[in-house]
């Protein structure tokens, strides 16, 4: 397996909490909140990998997404912000993920998708060849065949990426 070069994050309920009582762009919401552990993990992983956000956020384009990320002080960690509006495809369409990988200029195997929606984030990313981390605070016993790893805390992200790198090296050496 090739070396990991990019980490692609889902936005809502992976990086920032989604509050369904609010409508419109998250940048305009009265209240926004970061998911626990995200700041610390981004600070660490952004030093070694290109970090991006990829979202179906229908009410936001990448500029509005950036404004929302700035409100919780994590915008600086991301080199790319992708929305379904600009990509022309929505998750779980495989073209959504293929466009991201093409834009980054990497192979799918060089990218990790981190998301909280197994069906929209993990399955399609795995189908195009990306490595996957499911962020799930629910049942550990559920069957998540397409997820390379399941983590219950965003604070564990760096350690899981190191595990993936270690596992990849075992396969290539």
Number of C-alpha atoms within 10 A of each C-alpha: 14 14 14 23 17 23 23 28 23 24 24 21 17 23 25 20 15 16 14 6 6 13 10 11 16 25 19 14 13 7 10 17 15 19 17 15 14 18 17 15 16 21 14 13 19 18 10 12 18 18 22 23 27 27 26 22 21 12 14 22 18 19 13 17 23 20 17 22 24 13 15 15 12 19 18 13 20 19 13 17 22 25 25 18 16 13 17 10 16 20 19 18 13 17 17 22 27 19 15 22 20 11 11 17 10 14 17 25 19 18 26 25 25 30 28 23 17 21 14 17 26 29 20 23 31 22 13 16 16 25 24 28 26 23 24 18 12 9 8 11 6 7 8 15 11 18 21 16 17 18 18 15 15 22 17 15 22 17 12 17 19 13 13 21 15 12 12 15 13 10 9 9 6
